[in-house]
Amino acid sequence: MDAAQARRLSWRCRRGMLELDLLLSALAVRLAAGESVAGAEELLECDDNQLWDVLVTGRVQPAAQFASLAARLRQQAHSIPDNSKDDRK
């Protein structure tokens, strides 16, 4: 992957949903560093709603081309602490 392609893919990690931006931020860093990530290009072809359903809700099964990457990102998503249920009053 050349530098221009890496920058394009990294930029495509920026989505219309903050939650997806956060999930894809680690992928963006790897791509910006020029690392080749199997399935990244295919994953980033998905629209935001499709990505949400693949990565967060699990309602949609990922395509074979990016199933491994989606599984890693899904695992990352479920390890993020939920601070919305903070018990502080």
C-alpha positions in Angstrom: 0.0 0.0 0.0 1.4 3.3 -1.0 1.3 6.4 1.3 -1.5 8.1 -0.7 -3.7 5.0 -0.4 -2.9 4.7 3.3 -4.0 8.4 3.8 -7.2 7.9 1.8 -8.2 4.8 3.9 -7.3 6.5 7.1 -9.5 9.5 6.2 -12.3 7.1 5.3 -12.3 5.9 9.0 -13.9 9.3 9.8 -17.6 8.7 9.8 -20.8 10.6 10.4 -21.3 9.0 13.8 -19.0 9.8 16.7 -19.3 6.3 18.0 -18.0 4.9 14.7 -15.2 7.5 14.7 -14.1 6.2 18.1 -14.3 2.5 17.1 -12.3 3.1 13.9 -9.7 5.4 15.4 -7.2 2.6 16.1 -7.7 1.3 12.6 -7.1 4.8 11.2 -3.8 5.1 13.2 -2.6 1.8 11.8 -3.6 2.8 8.2 -1.9 6.2 8.5 1.3 4.5 9.6 1.2 2.6 6.3 0.3 -0.7 7.8 -1.7 -3.0 5.5 -4.9 -4.2 7.3 -6.7 -7.1 5.6 -10.3 -6.2 4.9 -10.0 -2.5 5.7 -10.9 -1.3 2.3 -13.9 -3.5 2.0 -15.1 -2.7 5.5 -14.9 1.1 4.8 -17.1 0.6 1.7 -20.0 0.0 4.1 -22.3 2.9 5.0 -22.5 4.1 8.6 -25.7 2.2 9.5 -24.3 -1.0 8.0 -21.1 -0.6 10.0 -23.1 0.1 13.2 -25.1 -3.1 12.7 -21.9 -5.2 11.9 -19.7 -3.7 14.7 -22.0 -2.9 17.5 -25.4 -4.5 17.4 -24.4 -7.7 15.5 -27.7 -7.7 13.6 -25.7 -8.0 10.3 -23.0 -10.6 9.7 -19.8 -9.2 8.2 -18.8 -10.1 4.7 -16.1 -12.8 4.4 -13.6 -10.2 3.1 -13.6 -8.3 6.4 -15.0 -10.8 9.0 -11.7 -11.1 10.9 -11.2 -7.3 11.1 -14.9 -6.8 12.1 -14.5 -9.4 14.9 -11.5 -7.5 16.3 -13.3 -4.2 16.1 -16.5 -5.7 17.6 -14.4 -7.1 20.5 -12.9 -3.6 21.0 -16.3 -2.0 21.0 -17.6 -4.3 23.7 -14.6 -3.6 25.9 -15.2 0.1 26.1 -16.6 1.0 29.5 -20.1 2.5 29.6 -19.8 5.7 31.7 -23.5 6.7 31.0 -24.5 4.5 34.0 -22.3 6.4 36.4 -23.6 6.1 40.0 -22.5 9.6 41.0 -25.3 11.9 42.1 
